[in-house]
Amino acid sequence: MTVVGPTKADAAGLPGTLKIARMDSTQQGLIDQHGRVATDLRVSLTDRCNLRCEYCMPAEGLDWLPSDETLTDVELIRLIAIAVEMLGVRDVRFTGGEPLLRRSLPKIVAETKALPSRPRTAMTSNGLGLKHMAKDLAEAGLDRVNISLDTINRESFAKITRRDRLPDVVEGLAAAREAGLKPVKINAVLLRGINDGDAPELLRWCMDNDYELRFIEQMPLDAQHNWNRDAMVTAGETLSLLGESFTLTQMDGRGSAPAEKFLIDGGPHTVGIIGSVTRPFCGDCNRVRLTADGQIRNCLFARDESDLRTALRTGASDELIAERWRTAIWAKLPGHGINDPAFLQPTRPMSAIGG
Protein backbone atom coordinates (compact mmCIF):
# COMPACT_ATOMS: atom_id res chain seq x y z
CA MET A 1 0.00 0.00 0.00
CA THR A 2 1.30 3.45 -0.87
CA VAL A 3 0.50 6.12 1.70
CA VAL A 4 0.73 9.84 1.09
CA GLY A 5 1.75 11.66 4.26
CA PRO A 6 0.48 14.99 5.59
CA THR A 7 1.68 18.33 4.40
CA LYS A 8 3.08 20.95 6.73
CA ALA A 9 0.56 21.91 9.42
CA ASP A 10 -1.03 25.30 9.12
CA ALA A 11 -1.23 27.90 11.88
CA ALA A 12 -4.37 26.36 13.35
CA GLY A 13 -2.69 23.02 13.88
CA LEU A 14 -4.61 21.24 11.14
CA PRO A 15 -2.63 19.80 8.26
CA GLY A 16 -3.25 22.18 5.39
CA THR A 17 -3.95 19.79 2.52
CA LEU A 18 -4.18 16.13 3.44
CA LYS A 19 -4.46 13.36 0.91
CA ILE A 20 -6.53 10.54 2.33
CA ALA A 21 -4.85 7.15 2.29
CA ARG A 22 -6.92 4.01 1.84
CA MET A 23 -6.85 1.40 4.58
CA ASP A 24 -6.49 -2.25 3.59
CA SER A 25 -6.31 -5.56 5.45
CA THR A 26 -2.57 -6.02 4.89
CA GLN A 27 -1.70 -2.89 6.83
CA GLN A 28 0.45 -3.72 9.87
CA GLY A 29 1.36 -0.49 11.63
CA LEU A 30 -0.72 2.10 13.45
CA ILE A 31 -1.37 4.42 10.54
CA ASP A 32 -4.12 7.02 10.25
CA GLN A 33 -5.95 8.18 7.16
CA HIS A 34 -3.68 11.23 6.93
CA GLY A 35 -0.50 9.20 6.63
CA ARG A 36 0.83 9.63 10.17
CA VAL A 37 2.22 6.52 11.87
CA ALA A 38 1.98 6.04 15.64
CA THR A 39 5.20 4.57 17.02
CA ASP A 40 5.16 6.20 20.47
CA LEU A 41 2.85 4.61 23.06
CA ARG A 42 1.95 6.45 26.27
CA VAL A 43 0.77 3.96 28.90
CA SER A 44 -1.12 5.30 31.92
CA LEU A 45 -0.55 3.01 34.90
CA THR A 46 -2.97 4.76 37.27
CA ASP A 47 -5.17 7.84 37.43
CA ARG A 48 -4.12 8.49 41.04
CA CYS A 49 -1.71 11.26 42.00
CA ASN A 50 -0.13 12.48 45.24
CA LEU A 51 -0.03 16.15 44.18
CA ARG A 52 -2.95 18.47 43.51
CA CYS A 53 -1.58 20.81 40.85
CA GLU A 54 -4.07 23.60 40.36
CA TYR A 55 -3.99 23.33 36.55
CA CYS A 56 -4.82 19.62 36.74
CA MET A 57 -7.29 18.83 39.52
CA PRO A 58 -9.18 20.37 42.44
CA ALA A 59 -7.68 20.57 45.92
CA GLU A 60 -9.89 17.73 47.17
CA GLY A 61 -8.76 15.42 44.38
CA LEU A 62 -10.95 13.31 42.13
CA ASP A 63 -12.92 10.09 42.25
CA TRP A 64 -10.34 7.46 41.29
CA LEU A 65 -11.01 4.51 39.02
CA PRO A 66 -12.31 1.42 40.82
CA SER A 67 -9.55 -1.19 41.07
CA ASP A 68 -11.52 -3.74 39.03
CA GLU A 69 -11.64 -1.31 36.09
CA THR A 70 -7.87 -0.79 36.08
CA LEU A 71 -5.82 -3.09 33.88
CA THR A 72 -3.86 -5.78 35.69
CA ASP A 73 -0.12 -6.18 35.16
CA VAL A 74 -0.75 -9.17 32.90
CA GLU A 75 -3.28 -7.23 30.81
CA LEU A 76 -0.95 -4.25 30.53
CA ILE A 77 2.00 -6.31 29.37
CA ARG A 78 -0.15 -8.16 26.84
CA LEU A 79 -1.33 -4.89 25.28
CA ILE A 80 2.17 -3.43 25.28
CA ALA A 81 3.45 -6.60 23.61
CA ILE A 82 0.77 -6.37 20.92
CA ALA A 83 1.70 -2.74 20.29
CA VAL A 84 5.43 -3.42 20.11
CA GLU A 85 5.56 -6.79 18.39
CA MET A 86 2.56 -6.50 16.07
CA LEU A 87 1.90 -2.79 15.51
CA GLY A 88 5.34 -1.20 15.18
CA VAL A 89 5.54 0.77 18.44
CA ARG A 90 9.16 1.60 19.27
CA ASP A 91 8.85 3.88 22.29
CA VAL A 92 6.88 3.12 25.44
CA ARG A 93 6.40 5.86 28.03
CA PHE A 94 4.82 5.11 31.41
CA THR A 95 2.58 7.87 32.74
CA GLY A 96 -0.23 8.44 35.23
CA GLY A 97 -1.67 10.04 37.25
CA GLU A 98 1.57 9.33 39.00
CA PRO A 99 3.20 6.07 37.74
CA LEU A 100 5.41 5.72 40.83
CA LEU A 101 2.22 4.94 42.78
CA ARG A 102 1.97 1.63 40.91
CA ARG A 103 4.01 -0.70 43.11
CA SER A 104 4.66 -3.14 40.30
CA LEU A 105 6.24 -0.44 38.10
CA PRO A 106 9.76 -1.99 38.05
CA LYS A 107 8.27 -5.35 37.05
CA ILE A 108 6.21 -3.77 34.26
CA VAL A 109 9.29 -1.94 32.98
CA ALA A 110 11.39 -5.11 33.07
CA GLU A 111 8.81 -7.17 31.18
CA THR A 112 8.41 -4.42 28.58
CA LYS A 113 12.15 -4.20 28.06
CA ALA A 114 12.37 -7.99 27.77
CA LEU A 115 10.14 -8.02 24.68
CA PRO A 116 12.01 -9.26 21.57
CA SER A 117 11.94 -5.82 19.92
CA ARG A 118 13.33 -4.16 23.09
CA PRO A 119 11.47 -0.84 22.85
CA ARG A 120 12.91 2.35 24.27
CA THR A 121 11.31 3.05 27.66
CA ALA A 122 10.69 6.28 29.53
CA MET A 123 8.55 7.60 32.38
CA THR A 124 6.78 10.90 33.05
CA SER A 125 6.49 11.51 36.80
CA ASN A 126 6.18 14.20 39.43
CA GLY A 127 9.34 12.81 41.04
CA LEU A 128 7.92 12.18 44.51
CA GLY A 129 9.41 8.90 45.73
CA LEU A 130 11.81 8.66 42.80
CA LYS A 131 14.78 8.83 45.16
CA HIS A 132 13.67 5.42 46.48
CA MET A 133 12.99 3.83 43.07
CA ALA A 134 15.42 5.33 40.57
CA LYS A 135 18.04 2.60 40.93
CA ASP A 136 15.49 -0.21 40.69
CA LEU A 137 13.90 1.34 37.62
CA ALA A 138 17.27 1.75 35.90
CA GLU A 139 18.13 -1.87 36.64
CA ALA A 140 14.73 -2.93 35.25
CA GLY A 141 15.59 -1.27 31.96
CA LEU A 142 14.03 2.19 32.12
CA ASP A 143 16.02 4.43 29.80
CA ARG A 144 15.10 7.93 30.96
CA VAL A 145 12.64 10.12 32.84
CA ASN A 146 10.70 13.35 32.42
CA ILE A 147 9.89 15.05 35.70
CA SER A 148 7.24 17.74 36.13
CA LEU A 149 8.71 20.72 37.98
CA ASP A 150 7.20 24.16 37.40
CA THR A 151 9.47 26.19 39.66
CA ILE A 152 12.48 25.89 41.94
CA ASN A 153 10.91 28.43 44.30
CA ARG A 154 9.57 26.47 47.28
CA GLU A 155 6.71 28.87 48.00
CA SER A 156 5.54 28.89 44.39
CA PHE A 157 5.85 25.10 44.21
CA ALA A 158 3.62 24.68 47.27
CA LYS A 159 1.06 27.10 45.83
CA ILE A 160 0.87 25.30 42.47
CA THR A 161 0.90 21.71 43.76
CA ARG A 162 -0.85 22.37 47.09
CA ARG A 163 1.92 20.30 48.69
CA ASP A 164 5.23 21.44 50.24
CA ARG A 165 7.29 18.71 48.58
CA LEU A 166 9.90 20.51 46.50
CA PRO A 167 12.89 18.96 48.39
CA ASP A 168 11.58 15.47 47.58
CA VAL A 169 11.40 16.27 43.87
CA VAL A 170 14.93 17.71 43.90
CA GLU A 171 16.23 14.54 45.60
CA GLY A 172 14.37 12.39 43.09
CA LEU A 173 15.95 14.23 40.18
CA ALA A 174 19.43 13.76 41.62
CA ALA A 175 18.75 10.05 42.17
CA ALA A 176 17.61 9.66 38.54
CA ARG A 177 20.76 11.34 37.27
CA GLU A 178 22.98 9.17 39.47
CA ALA A 179 21.15 6.02 38.35
CA GLY A 180 21.92 6.85 34.72
CA LEU A 181 18.36 7.69 33.64
CA LYS A 182 19.65 10.27 31.19
CA PRO A 183 18.90 12.66 29.78
CA VAL A 184 16.88 13.77 32.78
CA LYS A 185 14.24 16.09 31.37
CA ILE A 186 12.09 18.56 33.27
CA ASN A 187 8.64 19.69 32.12
CA ALA A 188 7.45 23.07 33.36
CA VAL A 189 4.14 24.87 32.95
CA LEU A 190 4.16 28.62 33.51
CA LEU A 191 1.15 30.16 35.23
CA ARG A 192 0.59 33.86 34.85
CA GLY A 193 1.29 35.77 38.05
CA ILE A 194 2.44 32.67 39.93
CA ASN A 195 5.65 31.27 38.47
CA ASP A 196 6.15 32.99 35.13
CA GLY A 197 8.77 35.23 36.72
CA ASP A 198 10.64 32.14 37.94
CA ALA A 199 11.41 30.89 34.42
CA PRO A 200 14.99 32.22 34.08
CA GLU A 201 15.91 30.98 37.57
CA LEU A 202 14.54 27.51 36.80
CA LEU A 203 16.49 27.37 33.54
CA ARG A 204 19.76 28.39 35.25
CA TRP A 205 19.19 25.73 37.92
CA CYS A 206 18.59 23.06 35.28
CA MET A 207 21.75 24.05 33.41
CA ASP A 208 23.77 23.90 36.63
CA ASN A 209 22.46 20.40 37.36
CA ASP A 210 22.67 19.02 33.81
CA TYR A 211 18.90 18.67 33.35
CA GLU A 212 17.09 19.43 30.09
CA LEU A 213 14.22 21.88 30.61
CA ARG A 214 11.11 22.13 28.45
CA PHE A 215 8.38 24.71 28.94
CA ILE A 216 4.88 23.53 28.00
CA GLU A 217 1.91 25.76 27.30
CA GLN A 218 -0.94 25.13 29.72
CA MET A 219 -3.52 23.01 27.90
CA PRO A 220 -7.30 22.62 28.37
CA LEU A 221 -7.03 19.35 30.29
CA ASP A 222 -7.93 20.37 33.86
CA ALA A 223 -10.70 18.53 35.69
CA GLN A 224 -12.36 21.81 36.65
CA HIS A 225 -12.56 23.04 33.01
CA ASN A 226 -11.20 26.42 34.13
CA TRP A 227 -8.66 26.75 31.32
CA ASN A 228 -8.62 30.21 29.83
CA ARG A 229 -6.67 31.03 26.67
CA ASP A 230 -6.13 34.63 27.76
CA ALA A 231 -4.58 33.52 31.05
CA MET A 232 -2.23 31.05 29.37
CA VAL A 233 1.44 31.99 29.11
CA THR A 234 2.17 31.39 25.44
CA ALA A 235 5.27 29.92 23.86
CA GLY A 236 6.05 33.36 22.43
CA GLU A 237 5.81 34.97 25.86
CA THR A 238 8.04 32.29 27.35
CA LEU A 239 10.69 32.95 24.72
CA SER A 240 10.49 36.67 25.48
CA LEU A 241 10.87 36.03 29.22
CA LEU A 242 13.92 33.87 28.66
CA GLY A 243 15.32 36.27 26.07
CA GLU A 244 15.74 38.90 28.76
CA SER A 245 18.41 36.73 30.41
CA PHE A 246 19.71 34.43 27.66
CA THR A 247 20.48 34.42 23.96
CA LEU A 248 18.39 31.69 22.35
CA THR A 249 19.15 30.25 18.92
CA GLN A 250 16.58 27.94 17.34
CA MET A 251 17.87 24.52 16.31
CA ASP A 252 16.85 22.49 13.27
CA GLY A 253 15.70 18.87 13.11
CA ARG A 254 12.59 18.81 15.29
CA GLY A 255 11.00 15.90 13.43
CA SER A 256 8.06 14.41 15.34
CA ALA A 257 9.31 15.73 18.68
CA PRO A 258 6.85 18.11 20.37
CA ALA A 259 9.50 20.58 21.53
CA GLU A 260 11.16 23.30 19.51
CA LYS A 261 14.75 23.35 20.79
CA PHE A 262 16.95 26.39 21.32
CA LEU A 263 20.66 26.67 22.07
CA ILE A 264 21.29 28.76 25.17
CA ASP A 265 24.05 31.37 24.80
CA GLY A 266 25.57 29.40 21.95
CA GLY A 267 25.43 26.01 23.73
CA PRO A 268 26.01 23.36 24.78
CA HIS A 269 22.84 23.61 26.90
CA THR A 270 19.42 23.71 25.26
CA VAL A 271 15.86 24.55 26.26
CA GLY A 272 12.67 23.24 24.70
CA ILE A 273 9.38 25.03 24.07
CA ILE A 274 6.22 22.99 23.53
CA GLY A 275 3.54 25.27 22.13
CA SER A 276 0.71 22.77 21.92
CA VAL A 277 -1.88 25.54 21.63
CA THR A 278 -0.22 28.38 19.73
CA ARG A 279 2.41 26.35 17.81
CA PRO A 280 0.73 22.96 17.31
CA PHE A 281 2.52 20.02 15.74
CA CYS A 282 -0.45 17.80 14.90
CA GLY A 283 0.76 17.14 11.37
CA ASP A 284 3.81 15.28 12.72
CA CYS A 285 2.18 13.53 15.70
CA ASN A 286 3.28 9.91 16.21
CA ARG A 287 1.62 9.24 19.59
CA VAL A 288 -1.13 6.96 20.86
CA ARG A 289 -2.37 6.64 24.43
CA LEU A 290 -3.56 3.69 26.52
CA THR A 291 -5.48 4.68 29.65
CA ALA A 292 -5.23 2.83 32.94
CA ASP A 293 -8.65 1.30 32.30
CA GLY A 294 -7.75 -0.04 28.88
CA GLN A 295 -9.08 2.60 26.50
CA ILE A 296 -7.22 3.71 23.38
CA ARG A 297 -7.06 7.46 22.74
CA ASN A 298 -5.73 8.40 19.33
CA CYS A 299 -5.26 12.04 20.39
CA LEU A 300 -4.65 13.71 23.73
CA PHE A 301 -7.73 15.87 23.08
CA ALA A 302 -9.97 13.16 21.65
CA ARG A 303 -13.51 12.95 22.98
CA ASP A 304 -13.93 9.35 21.84
CA GLU A 305 -12.10 6.26 23.07
CA SER A 306 -11.80 2.67 21.87
CA ASP A 307 -12.31 -0.06 24.46
CA LEU A 308 -9.64 -2.78 24.54
CA ARG A 309 -10.28 -3.88 28.12
CA THR A 310 -13.56 -5.58 27.26
CA ALA A 311 -11.90 -7.37 24.36
CA LEU A 312 -9.12 -8.55 26.67
CA ARG A 313 -11.55 -9.85 29.26
CA THR A 314 -13.87 -11.60 26.82
CA GLY A 315 -11.24 -13.77 25.17
CA ALA A 316 -10.32 -11.77 22.07
CA SER A 317 -7.22 -12.95 20.21
CA ASP A 318 -4.11 -10.79 19.85
CA GLU A 319 -4.95 -10.41 16.16
CA LEU A 320 -8.45 -9.09 16.89
CA ILE A 321 -7.14 -6.66 19.50
CA ALA A 322 -4.48 -5.45 17.06
CA GLU A 323 -7.13 -4.90 14.39
CA ARG A 324 -9.30 -2.89 16.81
CA TRP A 325 -6.25 -0.81 17.67
CA ARG A 326 -5.54 -0.12 14.00
CA THR A 327 -9.15 0.92 13.48
CA ALA A 328 -8.95 3.34 16.42
CA ILE A 329 -5.86 5.03 14.99
CA TRP A 330 -7.27 5.14 11.47
CA ALA A 331 -10.05 7.43 12.73
CA LYS A 332 -7.64 10.03 14.16
CA LEU A 333 -8.61 13.59 13.25
CA PRO A 334 -6.14 15.84 11.40
CA GLY A 335 -5.64 18.14 14.40
CA HIS A 336 -6.57 18.71 18.03
CA GLY A 337 -8.99 21.53 17.19
CA ILE A 338 -8.21 23.76 20.18
CA ASN A 339 -8.20 26.79 17.92
CA ASP A 340 -11.61 25.93 16.48
CA PRO A 341 -14.48 27.96 18.01
CA ALA A 342 -16.44 24.69 18.35
CA PHE A 343 -13.68 22.99 20.38
CA LEU A 344 -14.87 21.03 23.41
CA GLN A 345 -12.48 20.03 26.16
CA PRO A 346 -12.09 16.26 26.70
CA THR A 347 -14.40 14.89 29.38
CA ARG A 348 -11.46 13.19 31.10
CA PRO A 349 -8.77 15.34 32.74
CA MET A 350 -5.07 14.85 32.13
CA SER A 351 -4.65 12.70 35.25
CA ALA A 352 -7.08 10.13 33.83
CA ILE A 353 -5.79 10.29 30.27
CA GLY A 354 -2.07 9.97 30.88
CA GLY A 355 0.55 12.22 29.33
C-alpha positions in Angstrom: 0.0 0.0 0.0 1.3 3.5 -0.9 0.5 6.1 1.7 0.7 9.8 1.1 1.8 11.7 4.3 0.5 15.0 5.6 1.7 18.3 4.4 3.1 21.0 6.7 0.6 21.9 9.4 -1.0 25.3 9.1 -1.2 27.9 11.9 -4.4 26.4 13.4 -2.7 23.0 13.9 -4.6 21.2 11.1 -2.6 19.8 8.3 -3.3 22.2 5.4 -3.9 19.8 2.5 -4.2 16.1 3.4 -4.5 13.4 0.9 -6.5 10.5 2.3 -4.9 7.1 2.3 -6.9 4.0 1.8 -6.9 1.4 4.6 -6.5 -2.2 3.6 -6.3 -5.6 5.5 -2.6 -6.0 4.9 -1.7 -2.9 6.8 0.4 -3.7 9.9 1.4 -0.5 11.6 -0.7 2.1 13.4 -1.4 4.4 10.5 -4.1 7.0 10.3 -5.9 8.2 7.2 -3.7 11.2 6.9 -0.5 9.2 6.6 0.8 9.6 10.2 2.2 6.5 11.9 2.0 6.0 15.6 5.2 4.6 17.0 5.2 6.2 20.5 2.9 4.6 23.1 1.9 6.5 26.3 0.8 4.0 28.9 -1.1 5.3 31.9 -0.6 3.0 34.9 -3.0 4.8 37.3 -5.2 7.8 37.4 -4.1 8.5 41.0 -1.7 11.3 42.0 -0.1 12.5 45.2 0.0 16.1 44.2 -3.0 18.5 43.5 -1.6 20.8 40.8 -4.1 23.6 40.4 -4.0 23.3 36.5 -4.8 19.6 36.7 -7.3 18.8 39.5 -9.2 20.4 42.4 -7.7 20.6 45.9 -9.9 17.7 47.2 -8.8 15.4 44.4 -11.0 13.3 42.1 -12.9 10.1 42.2 -10.3 7.5 41.3 -11.0 4.5 39.0 -12.3 1.4 40.8 -9.6 -1.2 41.1 -11.5 -3.7 39.0 -11.6 -1.3 36.1 -7.9 -0.8 36.1 -5.8 -3.1 33.9 -3.9 -5.8 35.7 -0.1 -6.2 35.2 -0.8 -9.2 32.9 -3.3 -7.2 30.8 -0.9 -4.2 30.5 2.0 -6.3 29.4 -0.2 -8.2 26.8 -1.3 -4.9 25.3 2.2 -3.4 25.3 3.5 -6.6 23.6 0.8 -6.4 20.9 1.7 -2.7 20.3 5.4 -3.4 20.1 5.6 -6.8 18.4 2.6 -6.5 16.1 1.9 -2.8 15.5 5.3 -1.2 15.2 5.5 0.8 18.4 9.2 1.6 19.3 8.9 3.9 22.3 6.9 3.1 25.4 6.4 5.9 28.0 4.8 5.1 31.4 2.6 7.9 32.7 -0.2 8.4 35.2 -1.7 10.0 37.2 1.6 9.3 39.0 3.2 6.1 37.7 5.4 5.7 40.8 2.2 4.9 42.8 2.0 1.6 40.9 4.0 -0.7 43.1 4.7 -3.1 40.3 6.2 -0.4 38.1 9.8 -2.0 38.0 8.3 -5.3 37.0 6.2 -3.8 34.3 9.3 -1.9 33.0 11.4 -5.1 33.1 8.8 -7.2 31.2 8.4 -4.4 28.6 12.2 -4.2 28.1 12.4 -8.0 27.8 10.1 -8.0 24.7 12.0 -9.3 21.6 11.9 -5.8 19.9 13.3 -4.2 23.1 11.5 -0.8 22.8 12.9 2.4 24.3 11.3 3.1 27.7 10.7 6.3 29.5 8.6 7.6 32.4 6.8 10.9 33.1 6.5 11.5 36.8 6.2 14.2 39.4 9.3 12.8 41.0 7.9 12.2 44.5 9.4 8.9 45.7 11.8 8.7 42.8 14.8 8.8 45.2 13.7 5.4 46.5 13.0 3.8 43.1 15.4 5.3 40.6 18.0 2.6 40.9 15.5 -0.2 40.7 13.9 1.3 37.6 17.3 1.7 35.9 18.1 -1.9 36.6 14.7 -2.9 35.3 15.6 -1.3 32.0 14.0 2.2 32.1 16.0 4.4 29.8 15.1 7.9 31.0 12.6 10.1 32.8 10.7 13.4 32.4 9.9 15.1 35.7 7.2 17.7 36.1 8.7 20.7 38.0 7.2 24.2 37.4 9.5 26.2 39.7 12.5 25.9 41.9 10.9 28.4 44.3 9.6 26.5 47.3 6.7 28.9 48.0 5.5 28.9 44.4 5.9 25.1 44.2 3.6 24.7 47.3 1.1 27.1 45.8 0.9 25.3 42.5 0.9 21.7 43.8 -0.8 22.4 47.1 1.9 20.3 48.7 5.2 21.4 50.2 7.3 18.7 48.6 9.9 20.5 46.5 12.9 19.0 48.4 11.6 15.5 47.6 11.4 16.3 43.9 14.9 17.7 43.9 16.2 14.5 45.6 14.4 12.4 43.1 15.9 14.2 40.2 19.4 13.8 41.6 18.8 10.1 42.2 17.6 9.7 38.5 20.8 11.3 37.3 23.0 9.2 39.5 21.2 6.0 38.3 21.9 6.8 34.7 18.4 7.7 33.6 19.6 10.3 31.2 18.9 12.7 29.8 16.9 13.8 32.8 14.2 16.1 31.4 12.1 18.6 33.3 8.6 19.7 32.1 7.5 23.1 33.4 4.1 24.9 32.9 4.2 28.6 33.5 1.1 30.2 35.2 0.6 33.9 34.9 1.3 35.8 38.0 2.4 32.7 39.9 5.7 31.3 38.5 6.2 33.0 35.1 8.8 35.2 36.7 10.6 32.1 37.9 11.4 30.9 34.4 15.0 32.2 34.1 15.9 31.0 37.6 14.5 27.5 36.8 16.5 27.4 33.5 19.8 28.4 35.3 19.2 25.7 37.9 18.6 23.1 35.3 21.8 24.0 33.4 23.8 23.9 36.6 22.5 20.4 37.4 22.7 19.0 33.8 18.9 18.7 33.3 17.1 19.4 30.1 14.2 21.9 30.6 11.1 22.1 28.4 8.4 24.7 28.9 4.9 23.5 28.0 1.9 25.8 27.3 -0.9 25.1 29.7 -3.5 23.0 27.9 -7.3 22.6 28.4 -7.0 19.4 30.3 -7.9 20.4 33.9 -10.7 18.5 35.7 -12.4 21.8 36.6 -12.6 23.0 33.0 -11.2 26.4 34.1 -8.7 26.8 31.3 -8.6 30.2 29.8 -6.7 31.0 26.7 -6.1 34.6 27.8 -4.6 33.5 31.1 -2.2 31.0 29.4 1.4 32.0 29.1 2.2 31.4 25.4 5.3 29.9 23.9 6.1 33.4 22.4 5.8 35.0 25.9 8.0 32.3 27.3 10.7 32.9 24.7 10.5 36.7 25.5 10.9 36.0 29.2 13.9 33.9 28.7 15.3 36.3 26.1 15.7 38.9 28.8 18.4 36.7 30.4 19.7 34.4 27.7 20.5 34.4 24.0 18.4 31.7 22.4 19.2 30.3 18.9 16.6 27.9 17.3 17.9 24.5 16.3 16.9 22.5 13.3 15.7 18.9 13.1 12.6 18.8 15.3 11.0 15.9 13.4 8.1 14.4 15.3 9.3 15.7 18.7 6.9 18.1 20.4 9.5 20.6 21.5 11.2 23.3 19.5 14.7 23.4 20.8 16.9 26.4 21.3 20.7 26.7 22.1 21.3 28.8 25.2 24.0 31.4 24.8 25.6 29.4 22.0 25.4 26.0 23.7 26.0 23.4 24.8 22.8 23.6 26.9 19.4 23.7 25.3 15.9 24.5 26.3 12.7 23.2 24.7 9.4 25.0 24.1 6.2 23.0 23.5 3.5 25.3 22.1 0.7 22.8 21.9 -1.9 25.5 21.6 -0.2 28.4 19.7 2.4 26.3 17.8 0.7 23.0 17.3 2.5 20.0 15.7 -0.5 17.8 14.9 0.8 17.1 11.4 3.8 15.3 12.7 2.2 13.5 15.7 3.3 9.9 16.2 1.6 9.2 19.6 -1.1 7.0 20.9 -2.4 6.6 24.4 -3.6 3.7 26.5 -5.5 4.7 29.7 -5.2 2.8 32.9 -8.7 1.3 32.3 -7.7 0.0 28.9 -9.1 2.6 26.5 -7.2 3.7 23.4 -7.1 7.5 22.7 -5.7 8.4 19.3 -5.3 12.0 20.4 -4.6 13.7 23.7 -7.7 15.9 23.1 -10.0 13.2 21.6 -13.5 13.0 23.0 -13.9 9.4 21.8 -12.1 6.3 23.1 -11.8 2.7 21.9 -12.3 -0.1 24.5 -9.6 -2.8 24.5 -10.3 -3.9 28.1 -13.6 -5.6 27.3 -11.9 -7.4 24.4 -9.1 -8.5 26.7 -11.6 -9.8 29.3 -13.9 -11.6 26.8 -11.2 -13.8 25.2 -10.3 -11.8 22.1 -7.2 -12.9 20.2 -4.1 -10.8 19.9 -5.0 -10.4 16.2 -8.4 -9.1 16.9 -7.1 -6.7 19.5 -4.5 -5.4 17.1 -7.1 -4.9 14.4 -9.3 -2.9 16.8 -6.3 -0.8 17.7 -5.5 -0.1 14.0 -9.1 0.9 13.5 -8.9 3.3 16.4 -5.9 5.0 15.0 -7.3 5.1 11.5 -10.0 7.4 12.7 -7.6 10.0 14.2 -8.6 13.6 13.3 -6.1 15.8 11.4 -5.6 18.1 14.4 -6.6 18.7 18.0 -9.0 21.5 17.2 -8.2 23.8 20.2 -8.2 26.8 17.9 -11.6 25.9 16.5 -14.5 28.0 18.0 -16.4 24.7 18.4 -13.7 23.0 20.4 -14.9 21.0 23.4 -12.5 20.0 26.2 -12.1 16.3 26.7 -14.4 14.9 29.4 -11.5 13.2 31.1 -8.8 15.3 32.7 -5.1 14.8 32.1 -4.6 12.7 35.3 -7.1 10.1 33.8 -5.8 10.3 30.3 -2.1 10.0 30.9 0.6 12.2 29.3 
